Every structure is written in structure tokens, then in C-alpha cells.
Amino acid sequence: MTGSVAPLIDVAYGPTKRLMHYTLRSVQATGSDTDFRVLSCIYSTRHVSPIVNLLEISTGNMRSPLTVFGLHLVEVTGCASAMLIIHDPHKPSRAHRHDQAQSDHIMKCLENFGCQNRSASVQPLTILSPYESMCEDVCGLAEDKRVSLIILPFHRRPAMSGAMEDAEPVFRPINQSVLANAPCSVALFVDRGLAVAAMRRTESNRVVARQAAMLFIGGHDDREALAYAWRMAGHPSISLTVVRFLPGSDAVDIEPMELQERHGILTIISNMERQRRLDDVYVAEFRRNNSGNESITYREVTVNNGSETVAAIREMDRDFELYIVGRSERSLSPLTFGLAEWSEYPELGAIGDILVSSNSSTNASVLVVQQYDPESTATDEDGIGILDSLAYFKK
């Protein structure tokens, strides 16, 4: 009897069966006709308006509906395990803390967003948990809800002077842990005014779309960022410019010997070539599907090294209100090589850090995207992640 209990429970309960078909762990793999599931984390009332506006422009006009799990994270002490509260708008809220008014405000904003958007459904949630275990709770909920993307608010915010200040440093290690352990893609959102109305009007009452830019260097995360920007471009309030940085004639390839201590030389060369092929295929697919779309502009910028990349980004500092970039921690490119060594915020990646650093003059919001690590999934004979392959077939 003792020997038969474990297999019988496994057959009856089968916890792995529930996640067997959880393959849409990235925006790129979701496709244009599949339910896009997002877990949006909110630490305080300051984050709710920017996150809601980001979700609004993420609805696009695609056939893919948006399902949002709006998660309010609340710290509790002296509690051995976390408590998940599922909010029902048709029932009175449960008074569980002294900051009930804050939680009610967040839940109300999320519910209003769901009511005002026919293409989006919202499930407001609250997790009561110690800070030390919040990462585990967020990742566990993301896997349980089978989401493709986790959205996290950045721990810094703009001060009155325009500079970034440490408003909530306690949330930084939580964000870093989620980036390292998430079961799906992750987006880190740096808000600098996206909380205002999504559509602006001129003095003549003419509607002007927001100017968003996707900066494409190459690699897993940049393709994921382009997939998210592609979805955003379907929203009538967004005018998207995709800027692809290409190496010039004087660009020097990264010497594999410099990285031999961490990786095999043949592995590095093979991976770089594979990523270039995937970049070319995905960008070509994007351009082909959006030819003739007046709300989308594509242009290429030729640079030779990290310094020229930084200079090119600085030139467009005031041209856009929102930047979408890849974190690109796993990518190797001569166009950004060495920039990470000077990063103030490594969790933003080299390009995201340039846009948010104290030396930047831009006041635009920044969305940094990290694709679900394909190394944690099976690979085919060529070493290309199955999720990468599925993305192209689905598109």
C-alpha cells in the first residue's frame, strides 16, 4: 500500500499535467491570435496609473485578447506563508490591513481598466507576504496563471528636478530576483510621465499619437522587445519607430578569446551567428507585415562601437516619449560591448541604463524587456530554442 500511494496520487492529481501545455512563456511565442496573459505587479498606489496606462497601450487592436492579473504586493511580518486574496468586485472587500484604502484604490483602478476595455479582462489579486519570499510568490503565481509576461515597476522615480531618486529601494532586490528566476518573460517599467492621458491634443483639438521607439541591437531580448512593441503599435495612440543598429565597416568583432574563460570559443561563434540569423528573419517578418502601415517607421543606424551607439541614442533623446528596449544580458555585440561595465542599474541592461542614467537628458519612460531564457527549455538539433522556432511559425 505504501509503495502504491505515490503513483496513485500522481495519476489522480498530476500537478505536472496542468503545466504540460504551458509553452507560451514569451510575447514572441504568443502570436497574434492567442490569449496574451500578463501578470502586472504593483507595489504602491504610485505605480497603478503608469501600469494601467502601459496596459492600455498594450491592448493594441490585434485579435489576441489581453488577460491581466493585477497583483498588489503587500508586506507582512511574522507570517510563515503568503496569503493570496482574489478580489470579487461584486462583493465587499475584506478588511485585512490598516492600509485597506490603498488596496481598494488599486483594485478599483484595475477594475475600471477592465470595464473600459472590451479586449481586456482583469483579475485583481493581492498577495500578503514577507519581502524575502515575494519573488517566489510572484514566480509561482506567474506559472500557476500561465502568463507570458511579468511587468515590474522600477524602484526609482523622477524627482521634481527631473533626476531619478531612490523612492523604494526595498523593491530593487525583488525585481532582480524575479528577473533571475521568472518562468516567463519579464518587463521592467521606468515611468517618467506615462501616467498622463494616452492621447494628446493640440490647440486645434487635433489628436496626436505618442511617439514610441524600439531600439534594436540584436539577440533574444531585443526580439522579445520588438514583439511587444509590435503589439503596442496596433493601438491608435501609438506611433512606433523601430531603430535597428547595424555594425559599420570599421566595427571590430568581439574576440572570442576574451570570453574563453566563461564559454567555449566554438559555442560563442555558433551562438552569435545563430542569433544574427534569427534577428534578420524576425526583423524581415516585422517589416513585411507592416509595410504600408503609416503608424510604424523603420530605420537603420550604422555604428562601429559602444561609444557611437551611445552618441546615436543621445541624439534622439527628446524625440520620443517611450522607449522599448531589450535587456540583452545574454547577447554579445560589438555595438554594446563594454557598456555594461559602467552601468548604474545592471537590471536594465546596457541600453536601458543609458536611457535612465543620470547622464541622460531624456524624460521619456523606458520599458526594458527580458525574454524567457531559452536555455531552460529544450533545443532542437541546431541549438535553437523551441520557443524561438514556435514564434516564427505562429507569426
Secondary structure, DSSP 8 states (H G I E B T S, - for coil): -HHHHHHHHHHHH-HHHHTTT----SHHHH-SSS-EEEEEEE-SHHHHHHHHHHHHHHSTTSSS-EEEEEEEEEE-SS-SS-EEEE--TTS-----STTHHHHHHHHHHHHHHHHH-TTEEEEEEEEEE-GGGHHHHHHHHHHHHT-SEEEEE-SEEE-TTSSEEES-GGGHHHHHHHHHH-SSEEEEEE-SSTTS-SSEE-TT--EE-EEEEEEE--SHHHHHHHHHHHHHTTSTTEEEEEEEEEE-TT-----GGGGTTTS-HHHHHHHHHHHHHHHHHHHHHHHHHTTT-TTEEEEEEEESSHHHHHHHHHHTTTT-SEEEEE--SS---TTTTTGGGG-S-GGGHHHHHHHHSTT-----EEEEEE---GGGS-B-TTS-BHHHHHHHHH-
